[in-house]
Amino acid sequence: MRRSGPTFWLAAVFLGAILAVAILAGWVAPYTASEQDIAGRLQPPGLGPHLLGTDEVGRDVLSRLIYGARISLLVGVVAVALSCPLGVLVGVVAGYSGRRTDDVLMRVTEIQLAIPTILLAIAVVAVLGPGIRNVILTLSVTGWTLYARLTRGETLGVKQRDFVQAARATGAGDLRIMARHVLPNVLSPVIVVAVFAVANMIILEATLSFLGLGVEPDIVTWGRMLNGGRLYLSTAWWITAFPGLAIFLTVLAVNLLGDYLRDWLDPRLRNTLRNDRAEHPV
């Protein structure tokens, strides 16, 4: 486990700032996301009224980045919040029950895992249609398998431990054992994976929006900004550069936080840190 260095704090501060700006978009954005100024279209970044420039119809890029953060973060967090419990439920039931239940649930999981996530997401959105609810539902449907496999593996180990056997010997039912003894002991790695999954969901939402399969056309997201600026890469690079940079930095910050969270929650890494400190005192 590593100590919380400047990289960790930079990531935490950046994510905190992005979250605050997204929540307070109506107060901090200099313009609305849809406000147009045809006379000022394709203005480059500068110290004028449009700090990060304007797009092809004169909309302020900075304002659209701020409003786009709200949707991108919302989709990422809510999709994980929906897919994670489903995957954990499937994994715990499969790992604890074993035999036929495990075989059936894992075969379903493996079939879905065999399909590339982006292709499955495109297919689901194509059937349901664009829209923020459908995008969240799509990402939830495609994201639960990761938690299912992870939780099943953890459950297979936990259910053999002495405290689970003791609970079974006292007459505790399967549901009680799974809820009170198994589930709390498999959540640490799931939490870490869920943090990393938020970054993945943000990328998937941006991909769907870039392909025109994301949220409604009148709602701004970072992916839709990339889509709108692709025809102006050579003449107005800032239209795509800034939303692309926002996605990159946000995903990087989430991954850094997930990395430190993984180290903190892993007891083996904590023991390693204690031994290192004992051998090499500061």
N, C-alpha and C positions, 0 to 999 in steps of 0.2 A: 504494500500500500504506500502511496506517495503522499507527502504532505501537501496541504493546500497551498500551492504556490501562486504566483501572479497570473499564470494562465487560467487557473481555476476561477480566480476572482474576476478576471476580465470577462470570462464567459458568463459568469453569474450576473455581473453588472450589465453586460450587453443584453442578455435575455430579459432581465428586469426592466431595462429601458424600453426594449421592444414591446414587452407586455404592457407597460404603462402608457406608451404612445398609442398602442392599439386600442386600449380601453378609453383613452381620452382623445381619440382621433378628432371628434367634433370640435374640440377646444384648441388643439395644438396644430392642426393642419391649417396652412395659410389659405387654402381654397377648398371647395368641395371636390369630390372625386370626379364629378361630371361637368364641372364648370369649364366652358370653352371660350377661347379667345382666338378666333380664326386669324386675326391680324398678327397675332404673336406666335403662330405655329412654328414648330421646329427650332425654337430658340435654344442655343447651347447653354450649358451650365455657366453660371457667373454670379456676380454679386448683386444682380438686379432683383426684381420682384420674384423671379423664378430661379431659386438657388440651384436646382438640379436640371433646369431646362424645361421645355415643354414638348409634348408629343405631336403627332401629325395633325391633330385638330385643336391644338393650343391648350390642352389640359396640363396642369402643373404636375410634373413627375413626382416631386416630393410629396405632394398631397395624396397622390394615388398610391405611392409606396406606403404611406401611413394607413390609409384606409384598407389597402390590400393586406397589410399585416394582420388586421383584425380577422379577416376571413381565413387566411392561411393558417393562423394559429388556432382559430376555432375549429376548423376542419381537422387539423392534426390531433388536437387534444381530445375532441369528442369522439373521433373515430377510434382512438386507442381506448378511451373510456368504455366504449361499447364492445369492441372486439376482445379486449383483455378478459373481462369476466366470463364471456362465452367460452373462450379457449381454456381458461383455468377450470371451469366446470367440466368440460369434456375431458381434460387431462386428468383431473382428480378421479372422476368416475371410471375412466378407462384404466388408470394405474391401480386403483384400489380394487375394482371388481375383478379384473383379469379375465381369462378365458374368452368366451364368446363376445362379451361386451367390449373387452379390450380389442379383440380382433376386428369387430365391426367398426368401432369408432376410429381406430387407427387406419383402417383401409380407406375410410371416407377422407380422413385427413391427408393420407398419402396421395390419393387421387387428386385432391385439390392442389397439393404441393407440386404435383407433376405438371401443372399448368402454369406458365409464366404469369406472375402477378399482374403485370401491366396488361397482358392480353385478356386475362380474366376480368380485370377492372373495365377495360374498354368494352368488352362484351356485355357486362352487366349494365353499364351506363347507357349503352346503345339500346338496350331493352327498356330500361326505366325512363330514359330521357335525361337531359341536363337539369341541373338544379342543385342547390346546396344540400338539401335533404337527401337527394339521391346519391350525391357524391359521398356524403358521410356514410350512408347505408352501404354503398359499394365498397368503400375502403374497410368498413367493419366486416363485411362478408369475406373479403379477401385476406384479412389480417389475423383471424382467430387461430389459424393452424399453427402458427409459430408458438403461441402460448400453450396450445394443447400438447404438442410434442415435448416441450420443455417441462411442463407440469407433470405429465405422465412419467417422465424419467425420474423426476424428483420424488414423486409419490411412490414409485416402485422401491426406492431406497428407504423412505420414511416409514412405510407400513411394516417393515421388518424390524423396526427399532423396539426396544424393550417397553417404552411407555405406551406404544400402540398395542402391543401384545397384552400388557397389563390392563389396559382399558377394555380390551375384548374379553379378558378373563373375568372381569367384574360384571359382565353382562351388558355393556354399553352397545347400542345398536350401531349399524354401519353408518347411518347418517350422522349420528352424534360423533362418532370417531372421525369421520371425514371433516366435519365442520370444526371440531374443537381441538383435534390433535394433528391431523394431517395438513389441512389447509394452512394454518399459521406457520408451519415449518417448511412450506414450499414457496412462500411468497417473496422471499428476498431476491432470488434470481429473476423472478417474474417482474418485480418492480424495476429492476435494472433494464431488462429487455423492453419493458414498456416505455421507458425514457428514450431509449434508442429508437423505438418504433415511432415516436412522435416525429422525429426527424425524417424517417422514411415516409410517413404519411404526408408530410409537407411536400416532399419531392413528388410523390404520386399525384397529389392534388394539382401541383404546378404542371405536371406532365399532362394530365387530363385537360386542364384549362388551356394549355398551349395547343393541344390538338382540337380544341373547340368542343370538348365533351365534358367540361366542368360545370361551374355554376352558371346562372343566367347571364346573358350578354351585358345587362346593365349593372352587374355587380363586379367590382374590380378585385382582382387577385393578382399576386405576383406572376403566376403562370399566364394569365390573360394579358398582362402587360408585355410579357415576352412574345406572345403571339402577335400582339398589335405592332410591335416594333421590328419584327423580322424582315419586313420589306424595306426598312430604312437603316440596315446595318452599316452601309457604307457612307451614308450621308448624315445620320443622326444616331450615332452609336449609344448615346446616353439613354435612349428609350429602353433598350434591352440590357445595357450594362448594369444599371443601378438595381433593377429588380433581380437580375441574376446574382449580383453581389449580395443583395439582401438574403436571398435563398441560401447562398453559400455560407455566409457568416452565421445565419441562424442555425443551419444544420450542423455546422462546425461547433458552435457553442453548446447545442444540445448534446452532441456526441462527447464533448469534453466533460460536461456535467455527468453524463451517464458513465463515463470511464471512471471518474472519481467516486461516484456512487457505488459502482461495482466493487471497487477496492475497499470501500468503507463497510459494505454489507457482507463481504466474504470473510468469514472468521479465519480461514487459513491465511489470507493475506494480512489480517490484523496481527496474527501470531508472528508472521514473518517480520512485520514492522517492529513488534516488541523485541524480538531477538536481535534485529539489526541495531536498534537503539541501545540495547544492553551491551552489544559487542563494540559499538562505535558511538559512545556518548558524545553529545555536543559540548 
